[in-house]
Amino acid sequence: MLMIAAAMILITTACQTSSEEQLETVNEESVMKKRVAILVAEGFHDGEAYMPMGYFVNQGFEVTVIGSEAGKVKSYNSDFTINIDKAVTEVNAEDFDALVLPGGKGPALLRENVDVVEFVKAFQATGRVIAAICHGPQVLITAGLVEGMTCTGVGGIQEELEVAGARFIDEPVVVDGNLVTSRVPGDLYDFSSTIVKKINEL
């Protein structure tokens, strides 16, 4: 009987240890997993949304597509659509390690939405990574985040950035503090890899 009791104790202890180790591994993965929000609207640029998304997923990051409201929107330059998982009013800036704004015609709509602009301001207050490409910086302009910053964007918004107080540089990717900006689809690799590097520095 004594041997049976001892065996039961060993089995129970082993099971508890195994369960605790598994739980610890799950918790570690949960803590370590980086979360990225991609902010889009109708008329987004397909490549500037989907290519960074794929890159982030391959890095093991969790990606959430957000917008002014949940639902499906279409890109302006193809028949590609994207599903907005959550409205900005349904998430908190603290939920994410980075916020990414693709270009296209979507930013012109986003900057007109008060909830979107307030969300972007709140995200800036966290000090976490904000990245924008092409026309994406237009949302940052409306949120008042580019004054005194060095950044880039598509050539068509250079004057608008400078009027808002930014120093414009025509380079594939420009980093100033937590802000990462790029110009056009040809810069997407530099843009995406720099975002990942900045997130991993957090």
N, C-alpha and C positions, 0 to 999 in steps of 0.2 A: 504493500500500500504506500509505503514511504517513497519507493522508487517511482510509482505512478504519479504521486503528488509532485515530486521533483520534476518529472518529465513535463507535467502540465504547466508548471511554473515557467520552465524553459521555453515551451511552445508559446505561451501567452506573452512572455517578455519579447520573444523574437517577432511575434506578430505586431506588437505595439511598436517596437523599434522600426520595423519595416514600414508601418503606416505613418509613423512620425517622420521618417526619412522622405517618404513620398510626398507628404503634406509640405514639408520644408522645401522640397524641390519645386513643387507647384507654386508655393508662395514666392520663392526666389524668381521664378520665371515671370510671375505676375508683376513683381516689383520692377524687374529689369526691362520688361517690354516697353519700348518707346511708342508713343501715340502721336499721330500726326493728323491734323485737320486740314482738309483741302476745301477752300471756300469758292464756290462756283455759282453761276446764274445762267439763265438762257443766253446762248450766244458765246459760251466759253470756247476756247481753242482746244480742240481734241487732244493734240499731241502734248500741249503744255499741262494738261490735266492727267492724262493716262500714262505718259512716260514716267513722270516722277512717282506716280502711284505704284507702278510696277517695280520701280527701283526700290522704293521704301519697303514694299512687301517682301522683296528678295532679301532685304536686310533684316527681316524678321519683325518689322514695325507693324503696328496696328493702324490702319487708315480709316478715317471716318470722313465722308463727304458731307459738308454742311452748306447751308444757303439761307436765303430769306424765309424759305418754307420747304418742307419735305416734298418730294415728288420727283418726277423725271423732267430733265431739261435737255435741249438739243444744242449741239455745237453749231457755230456759224459757218465753219469751213468744211463740213462733211455731214453725213447722215448719222454720225455717232451720237448716242445719247448717254447720259449718266444719271444715276439715281442718287438724289440727295437724301442721305440717311436721316438727317435731323436738321431742324431749323436752328438758327443761332440762339433763339430764345429757349431752346430745350437743352442747351449745353452750357458749361462754364469754361472760362478761359483756362482755369486750373486743371481741366480734364486732359490737356494736351501738352506735349513737349515742343511742338512746332505748329505754326499756321502757315499754309502755303496758298498763294493767290495766283492762279494761272491768268493768262491774258485773254485776248479776243475781245468780243463786245460785251461780255459779261460784267467786267468791272464797272462799266458805265451805268449799269442797272444797280449793282451792289452799292455803289457810293450814294445812291439816292435813297437807300433804305436806312432809316435811323437806327434800327436794331442792329443791323450789320456794322454800321460805323461805331456804335457803342461797344459792340463785341470786340472789334479790332482795337479800340482804345484800351479796353480791359485786358486784352492779351498783351499789349505793349507794357502794361503795368506789371505783368508777371516777370518781365525780363527774359522771357523765353524767345526762341527763334521765330522771327517773322520773315517769310521769303515771298518775293513777288517777281514775276517775269512779264515782259512785254508791256501790256496795258495794266497789269496788276497793280503797279504803284499808284495808279489813280485813286484807288481806295485809301491808300496810305496818305495821300495828299489831303483828301477830304477829312480824314481822321486827325490831321494835323501832326503827322509823325515824321515828316521828312525835313522839317526846318533844321538847318545846321548839320544835316546828315550828308554823307557822300554816297551816291547811289547811281544806278543806271536804269535803263528801260528802253523800249522801242524808241527810235529816233523821233517819232511823231509827238512824243510827250516830253521831250527834252525841255522845251521852253516852259511848259506847265510846271515841271519839277523845279526849274530854276526860279520861277516866279514864287513858288511856294517856299523858297529858301534853301533848296538842296544844291549841293555841288554835283553836277552831272559828269560822269566819266564814261566814255565809250569803250567799255571792256566787257568780255564775256560774263564775268561775274564780279560783283563788287560787294565787299563785306565791310560794314561799319557797325561795330558793337554787335547787337543781336539781329541786325538787319542784313538780309542777303537779297541782292537784286541781280537780275539778268535781262538780256535784251530781246532775244528772238529764239525760235525753236532750235536753231543751230547751236545754241548755248546750253541745251538741256542737260547734257552729261555733266558739264562743269557746275551747273545750277544744282542738280540733284545730289551730286557727290559732296558738294560744299555744305548743303543742308544737313546731310548725314553726319559730316565731320563736326559741324557746330552742335548738333543735337548730342553727339557722344561726348562733347566737352562739358555738357551740363553737369 
